[in-house]
């Protein structure tokens, strides 16, 4: 295993070259075990939320959207909310609430295409 395959503080993560970040995201973080890299992912989300003060953000997290497609995601009910396309080396996929399915489950339409039915009970999700 490579010596840089480990958890990082936000500042240390920011100092890594992009090539190492991509290698960590694609080859260390495991889509089947979200606990790998948990501290790094959490600090990225926490810092994103410090910069995003709009109350219409319903959920933020990190998940796989496909093979080698680990992304920070932001779900909002405000389609006009400006969300950057990248933060801390991760692409951001903005999701807009399309309709309520049941209780806290909503149909989400993604900026990068497609849709999912997601439970919005929790504000922060790492998958």
Backbone as CSV, one residue per row, in Angstrom:
resi,resn,N_x,N_y,N_z,CA_x,CA_y,CA_z,C_x,C_y,C_z
1,UNK,0.844,-1.178,0.000,0.000,0.000,0.000,0.891,1.244,0.000
2,UNK,0.461,2.260,-0.708,1.251,3.488,-0.823,1.205,4.268,0.485
3,UNK,2.308,4.905,0.819,2.421,5.612,2.104,1.422,6.750,2.247
4,UNK,0.980,7.310,1.151,0.019,8.418,1.234,-1.427,7.945,1.237
5,UNK,-1.667,6.657,1.251,-3.018,6.121,1.401,-3.367,6.139,2.881
6,UNK,-3.931,7.248,3.333,-4.273,7.442,4.744,-5.290,8.576,4.844
7,UNK,-5.707,8.908,6.070,-6.606,10.035,6.295,-5.806,11.318,6.442
8,UNK,-6.441,12.448,6.086,-5.792,13.751,6.102,-6.666,14.792,6.781
9,UNK,-6.007,15.816,7.350,-6.740,17.019,7.753,-7.062,17.775,6.473
10,UNK,-7.953,18.746,6.559,-8.303,19.516,5.368,-7.090,20.261,4.813
11,UNK,-6.292,20.852,5.687,-5.100,21.580,5.229,-4.101,20.648,4.552
12,UNK,-3.868,19.478,5.146,-2.940,18.522,4.543,-3.467,18.012,3.195
13,UNK,-4.774,17.771,3.125,-5.402,17.344,1.873,-5.178,18.406,0.795
14,UNK,-5.339,19.659,1.167,-5.165,20.761,0.224,-3.736,20.874,-0.303
15,UNK,-2.773,20.388,0.457,-1.368,20.457,0.050,-0.958,19.309,-0.879
16,UNK,-1.776,18.270,-0.955,-1.427,17.139,-1.819,-1.503,17.530,-3.293
17,UNK,-0.589,17.011,-4.104,-0.721,17.220,-5.550,-1.983,16.530,-6.067
18,UNK,-2.567,17.066,-7.126,-3.800,16.494,-7.687,-3.639,15.030,-8.060
19,UNK,-2.472,14.634,-8.537,-2.247,13.238,-8.928,-2.425,12.296,-7.731
20,UNK,-1.946,12.717,-6.560,-2.095,11.878,-5.361,-3.547,11.862,-4.892
21,UNK,-4.222,13.010,-4.958,-5.641,13.045,-4.581,-6.438,12.086,-5.452
22,UNK,-6.193,12.133,-6.751,-6.916,11.251,-7.681,-6.604,9.795,-7.383
23,UNK,-5.348,9.482,-7.091,-4.971,8.105,-6.765,-5.666,7.644,-5.484
24,UNK,-5.724,8.508,-4.476,-6.401,8.166,-3.220,-7.889,7.941,-3.463
25,UNK,-8.514,8.864,-4.173,-9.955,8.777,-4.444,-10.284,7.509,-5.229
26,UNK,-9.492,7.217,-6.264,-9.807,6.090,-7.151,-9.305,4.737,-6.665
27,UNK,-8.235,4.730,-5.867,-7.616,3.446,-5.536,-7.532,3.134,-4.046
28,UNK,-7.819,4.115,-3.192,-7.796,3.856,-1.747,-9.203,3.889,-1.169
29,UNK,-9.949,4.953,-1.481,-11.327,5.012,-0.998,-12.103,3.889,-1.655
30,UNK,-12.813,3.126,-0.847,-13.493,1.918,-1.309,-14.998,2.168,-1.366
31,UNK,-15.619,2.019,-2.544,-17.066,2.251,-2.639,-17.892,1.249,-1.831
32,UNK,-17.280,0.138,-1.435,-17.991,-0.868,-0.657,-17.720,-0.757,0.838
33,UNK,-16.802,0.140,1.219,-16.472,0.366,2.625,-16.238,1.859,2.833
34,UNK,-17.301,2.577,3.149,-17.214,4.043,3.260,-16.389,4.501,4.460
35,UNK,-16.001,3.575,5.341,-15.178,3.972,6.491,-13.734,4.261,6.082
36,UNK,-13.300,3.754,4.925,-11.945,4.032,4.444,-11.910,5.477,3.956
37,UNK,-11.034,6.267,4.557,-10.949,7.684,4.223,-12.010,8.534,4.890
38,UNK,-12.704,7.982,5.863,-13.827,8.650,6.532,-13.452,10.025,7.095
39,UNK,-12.307,10.117,7.760,-11.918,11.395,8.366,-11.645,12.451,7.303
40,UNK,-10.989,12.064,6.228,-10.717,13.003,5.144,-12.020,13.452,4.497
41,UNK,-12.899,12.525,4.194,-14.180,12.858,3.576,-14.990,13.787,4.486
42,UNK,-14.997,13.494,5.773,-15.762,14.319,6.725,-15.225,15.741,6.784
43,UNK,-13.901,15.890,6.808,-13.330,17.238,6.885,-13.572,18.019,5.595
44,UNK,-13.602,17.340,4.460,-13.930,18.012,3.198,-15.363,18.530,3.248
45,UNK,-16.294,17.697,3.709,-17.698,18.114,3.799,-17.863,19.253,4.801
46,UNK,-17.239,19.137,5.957,-17.337,20.197,6.971,-16.845,21.533,6.424
47,UNK,-15.730,21.523,5.708,-15.198,22.759,5.147,-16.072,23.286,4.013
48,UNK,-16.651,22.404,3.231,-17.584,22.853,2.193,-18.772,23.567,2.839
49,UNK,-19.317,22.971,3.897,-20.486,23.567,4.558,-20.163,24.913,5.203
50,UNK,-18.923,25.098,5.649,-18.517,26.406,6.191,-18.587,27.491,5.129
51,UNK,-18.342,27.113,3.878,-18.371,28.071,2.776,-19.759,28.199,2.150
52,UNK,-20.641,27.258,2.438,-21.986,27.245,1.857,-22.989,27.557,2.960
53,UNK,-23.489,28.767,2.971,-24.347,29.192,4.078,-25.826,29.216,3.723
54,UNK,-26.170,28.866,2.506,-27.568,28.896,2.089,-28.367,27.811,2.813
55,UNK,-29.500,28.195,3.367,-30.324,27.248,4.135,-31.085,26.260,3.263
56,UNK,-31.054,26.439,1.942,-31.790,25.519,1.081,-31.018,24.228,0.794
57,UNK,-29.776,24.132,1.272,-29.022,22.883,1.123,-29.612,21.866,2.092
58,UNK,-30.149,20.784,1.540,-30.821,19.775,2.351,-29.907,18.620,2.748
59,UNK,-28.945,18.289,1.854,-28.041,17.178,2.157,-26.737,17.375,1.380
60,UNK,-25.640,17.006,2.018,-24.310,17.070,1.411,-23.619,15.756,1.724
61,UNK,-22.847,15.268,0.784,-22.132,14.032,1.058,-21.135,13.690,-0.017
62,UNK,-20.547,12.526,0.140,-19.617,11.981,-0.844,-20.098,10.581,-1.171
63,UNK,-20.212,10.300,-2.470,-20.632,8.967,-2.890,-20.106,8.671,-4.278
64,UNK,-20.182,7.414,-4.647,-19.818,6.982,-5.992,-21.022,7.135,-6.904
65,UNK,-20.800,7.781,-8.031,-21.836,7.902,-9.049,-21.549,6.964,-10.208
66,UNK,-20.576,6.106,-10.047,-20.194,5.157,-11.084,-18.725,4.814,-10.929
67,UNK,-18.229,3.970,-11.806,-16.842,3.532,-11.764,-15.922,4.737,-11.890
68,UNK,-15.037,4.930,-10.915,-14.122,6.073,-10.868,-14.860,7.404,-10.912
69,UNK,-15.993,7.500,-10.279,-16.763,8.749,-10.261,-17.184,9.087,-8.840
70,UNK,-16.204,9.237,-7.950,-16.474,9.653,-6.579,-16.689,11.163,-6.616
71,UNK,-17.822,11.611,-6.092,-18.151,13.027,-6.152,-18.728,13.509,-4.839
72,UNK,-18.482,14.787,-4.576,-19.184,15.489,-3.514,-20.552,15.800,-4.093
73,UNK,-21.609,15.572,-3.336,-22.933,15.920,-3.854,-23.622,16.889,-2.910
74,UNK,-24.448,17.732,-3.499,-25.208,18.734,-2.768,-26.639,18.660,-3.261
75,UNK,-27.570,18.459,-2.338,-28.991,18.406,-2.698,-29.677,19.635,-2.135
76,UNK,-30.445,20.300,-2.979,-31.151,21.516,-2.597,-32.532,21.531,-3.236
77,UNK,-33.415,22.349,-2.675,-34.715,22.547,-3.322,-34.745,23.880,-4.076
78,UNK,-33.600,24.569,-4.117,-33.487,25.862,-4.783,-32.666,25.691,-6.065
79,UNK,-33.328,25.600,-7.205,-32.620,25.372,-8.469,-31.719,26.543,-8.851
80,UNK,-31.967,27.712,-8.292,-31.160,28.889,-8.619,-29.916,29.024,-7.753
81,UNK,-29.783,28.173,-6.744,-28.619,28.214,-5.868,-27.359,27.883,-6.665
82,UNK,-26.375,28.757,-6.593,-25.108,28.546,-7.292,-24.216,27.629,-6.452
83,UNK,-23.863,26.506,-7.048,-22.975,25.531,-6.415,-21.766,25.381,-7.338
84,UNK,-20.555,25.483,-6.796,-19.377,25.312,-7.672,-19.346,23.903,-8.258
85,UNK,-18.539,23.714,-9.268,-18.428,22.394,-9.896,-17.318,21.543,-9.284
86,UNK,-16.510,22.162,-8.397,-15.396,21.446,-7.776,-15.123,22.047,-6.406
87,UNK,-14.700,21.182,-5.477,-14.264,21.627,-4.157,-13.260,20.622,-3.621
88,UNK,-12.102,21.100,-3.216,-11.050,20.279,-2.591,-10.661,19.069,-3.444
89,UNK,-10.661,19.255,-4.754,-10.254,18.177,-5.644,-11.360,17.210,-6.020
90,UNK,-12.563,17.438,-5.535,-13.700,16.576,-5.877,-14.682,17.334,-6.764
91,UNK,-15.177,16.672,-7.787,-16.241,17.238,-8.612,-17.508,17.278,-7.761
92,UNK,-18.297,18.332,-7.927,-19.555,18.450,-7.190,-20.706,18.169,-8.135
93,UNK,-21.577,17.276,-7.729,-22.796,16.979,-8.471,-23.961,17.590,-7.696
94,UNK,-24.593,18.596,-8.275,-25.726,19.273,-7.643,-27.006,18.512,-7.968
95,UNK,-27.793,18.252,-6.929,-29.080,17.600,-7.112,-30.203,18.541,-6.711
96,UNK,-31.237,18.569,-7.517,-32.413,19.397,-7.255,-33.569,18.470,-6.888
97,UNK,-34.266,18.810,-5.829,-35.434,18.012,-5.437,-36.512,18.176,-6.498
98,UNK,-36.913,17.048,-7.069,-37.924,17.045,-8.124,-39.316,16.862,-7.527
99,UNK,-39.460,15.839,-6.671,-40.759,15.610,-6.016,-40.581,14.701,-4.819
100,UNK,-41.537,14.790,-3.913,-41.524,13.926,-2.731,-42.128,12.586,-3.096
101,UNK,-41.446,11.508,-2.691,-41.916,10.146,-2.951,-42.728,9.643,-1.756
102,UNK,-42.160,9.767,-0.549,-42.841,9.412,0.697,-42.055,9.993,1.852
103,UNK,-42.674,10.260,2.956,-42.042,10.807,4.158,-40.844,11.693,3.817
104,UNK,-39.618,11.223,4.115,-38.406,11.998,3.856,-37.673,11.557,2.593
105,UNK,-38.321,10.790,1.736,-37.708,10.315,0.496,-38.165,11.186,-0.669
106,UNK,-37.173,11.672,-1.432,-37.449,12.581,-2.530,-36.760,12.092,-3.800
107,UNK,-37.362,12.398,-4.938,-36.734,12.140,-6.233,-35.799,13.309,-6.508
108,UNK,-34.524,12.996,-6.761,-33.491,13.996,-6.990,-33.058,13.924,-8.446
109,UNK,-33.032,15.082,-9.109,-32.524,15.172,-10.474,-31.120,15.766,-10.399
110,UNK,-30.142,15.032,-10.949,-28.736,15.428,-10.852,-28.301,16.298,-12.007
111,UNK,-27.442,17.272,-11.703,-26.870,18.164,-12.726,-26.117,17.343,-13.777
112,UNK,-25.423,16.291,-13.341,-24.636,15.468,-14.256,-25.467,14.401,-14.965
113,UNK,-26.782,14.445,-14.796,-27.668,13.508,-15.468,-28.203,12.436,-14.533
114,UNK,-29.363,11.931,-14.850,-29.989,10.872,-14.076,-30.745,11.392,-12.867
115,UNK,-31.304,10.440,-12.140,-32.046,10.782,-10.932,-31.968,9.613,-9.951
116,UNK,-32.203,9.925,-8.673,-32.212,8.931,-7.598,-33.345,9.271,-6.646
117,UNK,-33.835,8.275,-5.939,-34.749,8.491,-4.825,-33.913,8.408,-3.552
118,UNK,-33.861,9.508,-2.790,-32.950,9.608,-1.653,-33.698,10.047,-0.410
119,UNK,-33.359,9.416,0.720,-33.881,9.802,2.029,-33.073,11.005,2.510
120,UNK,-33.750,12.109,2.781,-33.086,13.339,3.195,-33.154,13.578,4.699
121,UNK,-33.352,12.509,5.474,-33.427,12.646,6.923,-32.137,13.225,7.495
122,UNK,-30.995,12.732,7.033,-29.700,13.193,7.537,-29.138,14.278,6.648
123,UNK,-28.448,15.241,7.237,-27.855,16.363,6.478,-26.549,15.974,5.815
124,UNK,-25.766,15.082,6.451,-24.458,14.697,5.912,-24.426,13.182,5.711
125,UNK,-24.017,12.777,4.510,-23.985,11.353,4.154,-22.636,11.044,3.515
126,UNK,-22.020,9.965,3.942,-20.816,9.468,3.275,-21.081,8.020,2.900
127,UNK,-21.111,7.774,1.604,-21.420,6.419,1.113,-20.213,5.826,0.438
